[in-house]
Amino acid sequence: MLNLFDDSDEAEIEKILAHHAAISAASNGTGSHEKQFRDVLQALPAAIYTTDADGRITFFNEACVDFAGHAPKIGDMWCVSWKLFRPDGTPLPQEDSPMAIALRENRPVRNMEAIAERPDGSRICFMPYPTPLRDPAGRLIGAVNMLIDITMRKQAEERMMRLAWEVDHRANNLLAVIQAILRLTTADTAEEFQAAFQGRLGALANVQRLFSVSRWTGANIRAIIEQELKPYAERDSKQVAISGRDLRLTAALAQAVAVSVHELATNAAKYGSLSSPSGRIEVSWRTDNARLALHWKETGGPRVAEPARTGFGVGAVDGVVRTLSGTITRQWKPEGLICDFCFPDIAA
C-alpha cells in the first residue's frame, strides 16, 4: 500500500475522524449516524478500523485489507496486522500495540512508529493514530485507529543517510588521492608543475562526473578512457582505437585508470604517437579471475627509445598503480611504447 499522505493530509484526516467519532459516540453505535460514520471510513484511502472498549475489532475498511495483506476478523484483538515489530526490529506484542495503549490509558497515541508484517512475510513501516471513542457521559466505548504507511518515507530517509555517508567517504577518499598526486607531482619549473597538477586534477574531476551520473555506483572503464582520449579522437578518429567489454570500476580503481591514461596520453601527445599525424593509440582491456589487465599500445609516431631518466609522469603513474597493489610493465619499442597494467580486486 502506498503512502498517499503528507503531514497536512494526515492532519485533515484526523479532523474527519474526530468529527465522525463524535457522531458515532453520540449515537452509541446505532442508527443512521453509525452507518454514515462507517461509510465515511470505508471511503477513506487510509487503513481505518474500530474496536470496542476491550479492544475487539468491530469494523475495518477495505484499505485495511490491503495494509494487512489479509482480511482481519471481527473480534480480533487490538490490531489488524498479523505481526508487529518495533522500529528497531524487535517483536511488539499485540497487548503493547498503540491501540492497546490508547484503550488501556484512555488517551490518543501519537508520534509512534511500528512495523507490520503481512502473512507473506513482507513488511511495511507505519504510523498509527489510535483515538478513544467516548459516549456523551465521557465513558470509554471503543477506539478508532488510522494506519499511515510511511515505508516510502523511511526508505527515502535511509537512502539519504546512505548517500550522505557515501559522499563523506568519497570526499575523504578524493582528498587522499589529491594529496598523493600532489606528492607525486614534480617538475623543473612552477609552470610545468602547475600544468601537470591541473591535468591530473582534471582527470579526477572527469571520474567524479561519471560517478555522479551513475548515482555513485561506479564508473564504466570505457567512459573513463573515452573521456581522457576525447581531445585526440576528435582531432582524428583514426588515431584512437578502444576495445573491451563494459566494466564498472570502483572509485579507487577508476581514479587510478583515469590518471594513468591521462599521463600516457599527455606523454604521447608530447613525444609519442599522438605527436604525429600518422600515429595511433590502441587501448584494450580484459578481466581474468577478478583482475583487470589494461593494454596501451602506440604505433606510427616518432621512433622511441627508453628514456635516460624517469620522467615526472612515469613516477606519478607508478605511484598511483602501487597504491592499489597493481603492476605496470613498459616496452620501449622503436615503433612506439607498449604499456601493460594489472590491477587485482576489481569488483565494483
KAPE-V265648 format. One record per pair of residues at least 4 apart in sequence whose ideal C-beta (glycine too) atoms are under 7 Angstrom apart, sorted by sequence separation. I is the first residue (numbers start at 1). J is the second residue. D is the distance in Angstrom with one decimal. If there is no record, write none. Layout:
# KAPE-V265648
i->(I I)
j->(J J)
d->(D D)
This chain:
# KAPE-V265648
i->(5 7 8 9 10 11 12 13 14 15 16 17 18 19 20 21 22 23 27 30 32 33 34 35 36 37 38 39 40 44 51 52 60 62 63 64 68 72 85 86 92 96 98 99 100 101 117 118 134 135 150 151 152 153 154 155 156 157 158 159 160 161 162 163 164 165 166 167 168 169 170 171 172 173 174 175 176 177 178 179 180 181 188 189 190 191 192 193 194 195 196 197 198 199 200 201 202 203 204 205 206 207 208 209 210 214 219 220 221 222 223 224 225 226 229 230 231 233 249 250 251 252 253 254 255 256 257 258 259 260 261 262 263 264 265 266 267 268 271 275 287 307 310 312 313 314 315 316 317 318 319 5 24 29 51 79 85 92 95 102 134 187 211 214 219 249 267 268 269 270 274 287 288 310 321 332 333 27 51 52 65 85 86 94 102 117 134 135 187 233 268 269 273 321 26 27 41 51 85 102 116 134 232 233 272 273 274 285 286 321 330 331 49 50 64 72 84 101 115 116 132 133 185 211 232 249 273 285 24 50 133 187 210 265 285 330 23 24 49 84 115 116 133 285 318 49 98 132 133 185 229 284 317 328 329 60 68 70 113 114 131 185 207 23 24 48 68 84 130 131 210 268 283 328 23 68 98 113 114 210 48 49 57 79 112 130 182 185 282 326 327 47 48 58 64 78 98 112 129 226 326 20 44 46 47 57 77 128 129 207 225 281 326 45 57 79 42 44 56 57 78 109 110 128 181 279 280 324 325 20 41 42 47 60 79 222 280 321 38 56 78 109 126 127 206 279 55 78 92 108 126 206 222 278 279 55 57 108 126 127 221 16 108 126 222 276 107 124 125 203 273 276 87 106 125 220 221 272 273 275 276 306 51 124 177 220 273 275 305 86 87 102 220 221 273 304 85 99 102 103 125 219 272 304 84 85 98 102 174 218 219 224 228 268 304 13 49 99 218 303 84 85 98 218 264 272 304 13 224 228 232 304 83 106 224 228 81 82 219 239 301 82 221 225 229 299 82 228 232 257 299 298 241 297 298 103 211 239 244 247 4 5 102 239 240 241 242 243 244 297 232 239 244 296 296 55 99 55 295 99 170 267 207 266 293 294 51 55 68 70 207 69 70 293 53 68 69 166 263 69 204 207 291 292 51 206 291 69 263 291 204 263 290 292 203 290 291 203 290 260 290 225 200 203 287 260 259 260 200 199 273 221 256 272 1 256 272 1 199 256 253 252 264 173 177 181 173 67 170 260 67 58 53 53 53 52 253 51 50 51 50 253 50 48 49 249 48 250 249 46 47 248 46 46 28 25 24 25 21 25 26 21 17 14 25 196 200 1 21 187 186 17 17 186 218 184 185 184 13 181 184 10 180 5 180 3 3 2 3 1 3 3 2 3)
j->(9 11 12 13 14 15 16 17 18 19 20 21 22 23 24 25 26 27 31 34 36 37 38 39 40 41 42 43 44 48 55 56 64 66 67 68 72 76 89 90 96 100 102 103 104 105 121 122 138 139 154 155 156 157 158 159 160 161 162 163 164 165 166 167 168 169 170 171 172 173 174 175 176 177 178 179 180 181 182 183 184 185 192 193 194 195 196 197 198 199 200 201 202 203 204 205 206 207 208 209 210 211 212 213 214 218 223 224 225 226 227 228 229 230 233 234 235 237 253 254 255 256 257 258 259 260 261 262 263 264 265 266 267 268 269 270 271 272 275 279 291 311 314 316 317 318 319 320 321 322 323 10 29 34 56 84 90 97 100 107 139 192 216 219 224 254 272 273 274 275 279 292 293 315 326 337 338 33 57 58 71 91 92 100 108 123 140 141 193 239 274 275 279 327 33 34 48 58 92 109 123 141 239 240 279 280 281 292 293 328 337 338 57 58 72 80 92 109 123 124 140 141 193 219 240 257 281 293 33 59 142 196 219 274 294 339 33 34 59 94 125 126 143 295 328 60 109 143 144 196 240 295 328 339 340 72 80 82 125 126 143 197 219 36 37 61 81 97 143 144 223 281 296 341 37 82 112 127 128 224 63 64 72 94 127 145 197 200 297 341 342 63 64 74 80 94 114 128 145 242 342 37 61 63 64 74 94 145 146 224 242 298 343 63 75 97 61 63 75 76 97 128 129 147 200 298 299 343 344 40 61 62 67 80 99 242 300 341 59 77 99 130 147 148 227 300 77 100 114 130 148 228 244 300 301 78 80 131 149 150 244 40 132 150 246 300 132 149 150 228 298 301 113 132 151 246 247 298 299 301 302 332 78 151 204 247 300 302 332 114 115 130 248 249 301 332 114 128 131 132 154 248 301 333 114 115 128 132 204 248 249 254 258 298 334 44 80 130 249 334 116 117 130 250 296 304 336 46 257 261 265 337 117 140 258 262 116 117 254 274 336 118 257 261 265 335 119 265 269 294 336 336 280 336 337 143 251 279 284 287 45 46 143 280 281 282 283 284 285 338 274 281 286 338 339 99 143 100 340 145 216 313 254 313 340 341 99 103 116 118 255 118 119 342 103 118 119 216 313 120 255 258 342 343 103 258 343 122 316 344 258 317 344 346 258 345 346 259 346 317 347 283 259 262 346 320 320 321 262 262 336 285 320 336 66 321 337 67 266 324 324 324 339 251 255 259 252 147 251 341 149 142 140 141 142 142 343 142 142 143 143 346 144 144 145 346 146 348 348 146 147 348 147 148 135 133 133 134 131 135 136 133 131 129 141 312 316 124 144 312 312 144 146 315 348 315 316 316 146 316 319 148 319 148 323 148 149 149 150 149 151 152 152 153)
d->(3.6 6.5 6.5 6.4 6.4 6.9 6.8 6.3 6.2 6.4 6.3 5.7 6.6 6.9 6.3 6.2 6.2 6.4 5.1 5.7 6.1 6.3 6.5 6.2 6.5 6.6 6.1 6.5 6.9 5.7 5.1 5.1 3.9 7.0 6.1 5.9 6.0 5.4 5.7 5.0 6.1 6.2 6.3 6.5 5.9 5.8 6.8 4.9 5.3 5.1 5.7 6.2 6.3 6.5 6.4 6.3 6.4 6.4 6.3 6.1 6.3 6.5 6.1 6.2 6.4 6.1 6.1 6.1 6.6 6.3 6.0 6.4 6.5 6.5 6.3 6.3 6.5 6.3 6.3 6.6 6.3 6.0 5.8 7.0 6.2 6.4 6.2 6.0 6.0 6.3 6.6 6.3 6.3 6.8 6.8 6.3 6.6 6.9 6.5 6.6 6.8 6.4 6.4 6.6 6.5 6.0 6.5 6.9 6.4 6.0 6.2 6.7 6.1 6.1 5.5 6.1 6.7 5.5 4.4 6.6 6.4 6.5 6.3 6.2 6.3 6.1 6.1 6.1 6.4 6.4 6.0 6.2 6.3 6.2 6.3 6.6 6.0 3.6 6.2 6.7 6.6 6.1 5.0 6.6 6.3 6.2 6.2 6.5 6.2 6.3 6.8 5.1 6.4 5.4 5.9 6.4 6.5 6.4 5.3 6.3 6.1 3.6 5.2 6.5 5.7 4.2 6.0 5.4 4.3 6.3 5.6 5.8 6.5 5.8 4.2 6.2 6.0 3.7 5.4 5.5 5.2 5.9 5.0 6.7 6.3 5.0 5.8 5.2 3.8 7.0 4.1 6.0 3.1 7.0 6.8 5.4 4.5 6.0 5.5 4.7 6.7 6.3 5.7 4.2 7.0 5.9 6.6 6.3 5.3 5.0 6.5 4.2 5.8 5.1 6.4 4.1 4.0 5.4 5.4 5.4 5.6 5.4 6.3 5.6 5.6 6.6 5.8 6.3 6.6 4.6 4.6 5.8 4.1 6.8 4.7 5.2 4.8 5.8 6.2 6.6 5.5 5.9 5.8 6.8 6.3 3.9 4.5 5.0 6.1 5.3 5.0 4.9 6.8 6.7 5.0 5.3 4.6 6.6 6.4 6.2 6.2 4.9 5.7 6.8 4.4 4.9 5.4 5.8 5.4 5.4 5.5 6.2 5.7 5.3 5.5 6.6 5.2 5.7 6.6 6.6 6.8 5.3 6.0 5.6 6.8 4.3 6.9 6.8 4.5 6.2 4.8 4.5 6.7 6.6 5.0 5.0 6.8 6.3 6.4 6.3 6.0 4.5 6.7 5.9 4.4 5.8 6.1 5.7 4.2 6.3 5.7 5.7 4.3 5.9 6.4 4.9 4.6 6.8 5.2 4.8 5.1 6.8 6.8 5.5 5.0 6.9 5.2 5.7 5.9 5.3 5.2 6.7 3.8 5.6 5.8 6.5 4.8 6.5 5.9 6.1 4.7 5.0 5.0 4.8 4.7 4.4 5.1 4.7 6.0 6.7 5.9 7.0 6.6 4.5 3.8 4.6 6.8 4.7 5.4 5.6 6.8 6.9 6.8 5.9 6.3 6.4 6.7 5.4 5.1 6.3 3.9 4.5 5.1 5.5 4.8 6.0 4.7 5.0 6.1 6.0 6.2 3.9 6.8 4.6 6.5 6.9 5.5 6.6 6.1 6.6 6.7 3.7 5.7 5.5 3.4 5.4 6.9 6.9 6.8 6.8 4.5 6.9 5.0 6.5 5.6 4.1 4.3 5.8 6.9 3.9 5.6 5.9 6.2 5.8 6.0 6.7 5.4 4.4 5.9 5.0 6.1 6.6 5.0 6.3 5.5 6.8 5.7 6.0 5.6 4.5 6.6 5.8 4.1 5.4 5.2 5.1 3.9 6.0 4.1 6.5 5.7 6.2 6.4 5.6 5.9 5.3 5.3 5.8 7.0 6.8 4.6 3.3 7.0 6.8 4.8 5.5 6.8 6.2 5.3 6.6 5.4 6.9 5.4 5.5 5.4 4.7 5.1 4.6 4.1 5.1 5.4 6.4 6.6 7.0 4.1 6.7 6.2 6.0 5.6 5.2 6.8 5.3 5.1 6.4 6.9 4.1 6.5 5.3 7.0 7.0 5.5 2.9 5.3 5.4 6.7 6.5 5.7 5.3 4.1 6.0 5.9 4.7 6.1 4.5 7.0 6.3 6.6 6.8 5.9 5.3 6.6 4.9 6.9 4.5 4.4 6.3 6.6 5.2 6.0 5.0 6.5 5.5 5.7 3.9 6.6 6.3 5.1 6.8 6.5 6.2 5.2 6.3 4.9 6.4 4.7 6.4 5.9 5.1 6.2 5.4 6.3 6.1 6.3 6.0 5.4 6.9 6.9 5.6 6.1 6.5 6.8 6.7 5.0 5.6 5.5 4.7 5.8 5.4 5.9 5.3 6.8 6.0 4.8 6.8 5.7 6.6 5.4 5.0 5.6 5.2 4.1 4.1 6.9 6.2 6.0 5.1 6.3 5.6 6.4 5.5 6.2 5.3 6.4 6.3 6.4 6.2 6.9 6.9 5.5 5.8 5.2 5.9 6.2 7.0 3.8 6.0 6.2 4.4 6.3 6.8 4.3 5.9 6.8 5.9 6.5 6.6 4.5 6.6 5.7 4.9 6.7 5.1 6.9 6.1)
